[in-house]
Amino acid sequence: MFDIGASELLVIVVVAILVIGPKDMPAAMRAAGRWIGKMRRMSNHFRAGVDEMVRQAEMEDMEKKWADRNAEIMAKYPKGSDEEGGAAPVTPEQLLGEDMEPLAASGKAPDADAAAEAAIARAAPQKAPEHGGSPAVEDEPGLPLDTPPAPPKKGE
């Protein structure tokens, strides 16, 4: 800010000790600190005020541009329709396609019971095949804790 180097600061401290004296130096430093704090607060307050004025001016410019553009659009399309076809404004309901209509309104409502049963069948858990129950599983090695297969009987 003031570009004070170490040598200039040392000269200021030595002069202050000689002029003020070592006894009154703490009180003088406190007073100087208070004055510096007040100056910083005032400069921050001033800077914030200037920034707010700049923001307000920018907002006024943007609002003026938006108002001019809105007036231009309203002059070009006074009824909200295009100039060529002269069609009425489109409502949100007219934007929905046939596939977006509710099923009950389109007359394509499926049987509720059949749909529920199909959903339950899809969600039902499938039972895993038991070990040793099917021929494909017999070829697989058993788990360490599985019971060993029964030994074949003598005579069979």
C-alpha positions in Angstrom: 0.0 0.0 0.0 2.6 2.5 1.1 5.6 0.4 0.0 7.4 0.6 3.3 10.5 -1.6 3.6 12.2 -3.0 6.6 14.8 -0.3 6.8 12.1 2.5 6.7 10.1 0.7 9.3 13.1 0.5 11.6 13.8 4.3 11.2 10.1 5.0 12.1 10.2 2.8 15.2 13.5 4.4 16.4 12.1 8.0 15.9 8.8 7.0 17.6 10.7 5.7 20.6 12.8 8.9 20.8 9.8 11.2 20.4 7.1 9.4 22.3 9.3 7.6 24.8 9.3 3.9 25.8 6.8 4.5 28.6 4.0 5.9 26.4 4.7 3.6 23.4 2.1 0.9 24.1 -0.7 3.5 24.4 0.5 5.2 21.2 0.5 1.8 19.3 -3.0 1.1 20.5 -4.2 4.5 19.3 -2.5 4.0 16.0 -4.1 0.5 15.7 -7.6 2.0 16.3 -7.1 4.7 13.7 -5.8 2.2 11.1 -8.8 -0.1 11.9 -11.2 2.8 11.4 -9.6 3.7 8.1 -9.9 0.1 6.9 -13.5 -0.2 7.8 -14.3 3.1 6.1 -12.5 2.1 2.9 -14.3 -1.3 2.9 -17.6 0.4 3.4 -16.9 2.8 0.6 -15.7 0.0 -1.7 -18.9 -2.0 -1.0 -21.1 1.0 -1.8 -19.3 1.6 -5.1 -19.7 -2.2 -6.0 -23.4 -2.0 -5.1 -23.9 1.0 -7.4 -22.1 -0.8 -10.2 -24.3 -3.8 -9.8 -27.5 -1.7 -9.7 -26.4 0.1 -12.9 -25.8 -3.3 -14.6 -29.2 -4.5 -13.5 -30.9 -1.4 -14.9 -29.2 -1.9 -18.2 -30.2 -5.6 -18.3 -33.8 -4.7 -17.4 -33.9 -2.1 -20.1 -32.6 -4.6 -22.7 -35.2 -7.2 -21.5 -38.0 -4.7 -21.7 -37.0 -3.6 -25.2 -36.8 -7.2 -26.4 -40.2 -8.0 -24.9 -41.7 -4.9 -26.6 -40.2 -6.0 -29.9 -41.6 -9.5 -29.5 -45.0 -8.2 -28.5 -45.1 -5.9 -31.5 -44.2 -8.7 -33.8 -46.6 -11.3 -32.3 -49.5 -9.3 -30.7 -51.8 -12.3 -30.3 -49.1 -14.8 -29.5 -49.3 -16.5 -32.9 -47.0 -16.6 -35.9 -47.6 -14.1 -38.7 -47.7 -16.5 -41.6 -50.4 -19.0 -40.4 -52.2 -16.8 -38.0 -52.7 -19.9 -35.8 -53.9 -19.6 -32.3 -51.3 -20.1 -29.5 -50.5 -23.7 -28.7 -51.6 -25.0 -25.4 -49.5 -27.6 -23.4 -52.3 -30.2 -24.0 -51.8 -29.9 -27.7 -48.1 -30.6 -27.4 -48.7 -34.1 -26.0 -48.3 -36.9 -28.5 -50.6 -39.9 -28.8 -48.2 -42.0 -26.8 -48.3 -39.5 -23.9 -52.0 -39.7 -23.3 -53.3 -41.6 -20.3 -54.3 -45.2 -21.2 -57.8 -44.8 -19.9 -58.4 -41.8 -22.2 -57.1 -43.6 -25.2 -59.3 -46.7 -24.8 -56.3 -49.0 -24.7 -56.5 -49.8 -21.0 -55.2 -53.4 -20.3 -56.9 -55.8 -18.0 -55.8 -54.8 -14.6 -55.9 -58.3 -13.1 -53.7 -59.7 -15.9 -51.2 -56.9 -15.6 -51.0 -57.4 -11.8 -50.5 -61.1 -12.1 -47.8 -60.6 -14.8 -46.0 -58.1 -12.5 -46.1 -60.5 -9.6 -44.8 -63.4 -11.7 -41.9 -61.2 -12.9 -41.1 -60.2 -9.3 -41.3 -63.6 -7.7 -38.0 -65.1 -6.6 -36.8 -68.1 -8.6 -35.7 -71.1 -6.5 -32.2 -72.3 -7.2 -31.7 -75.9 -8.2 -30.7 -78.2 -5.4 -27.3 -79.9 -5.4 -27.5 -83.5 -6.5 -31.1 -83.0 -7.8 -30.4 -82.7 -11.5 -28.0 -84.5 -13.8 -26.2 -81.2 -14.8 -25.5 -80.5 -11.2 -24.0 -83.9 -10.4 -21.0 -83.3 -12.6 -20.1 -80.2 -10.5 -17.8 -80.7 -7.5 -19.5 -80.5 -4.2 -19.0 -77.8 -1.6 -16.7 -78.6 1.3 -19.5 -78.8 3.9 -21.9 -80.8 1.7 -22.7 -84.3 2.8 -20.8 -86.8 0.8 -22.8 -88.9 -1.6 -24.0 -92.3 -0.3 -21.7 -95.1 -1.4 -23.1 -97.6 -3.8 -24.6 -100.7 -2.3 -22.9 -104.0 -2.8 -25.0 -106.0 -5.1 -26.3 -103.3 -7.3 
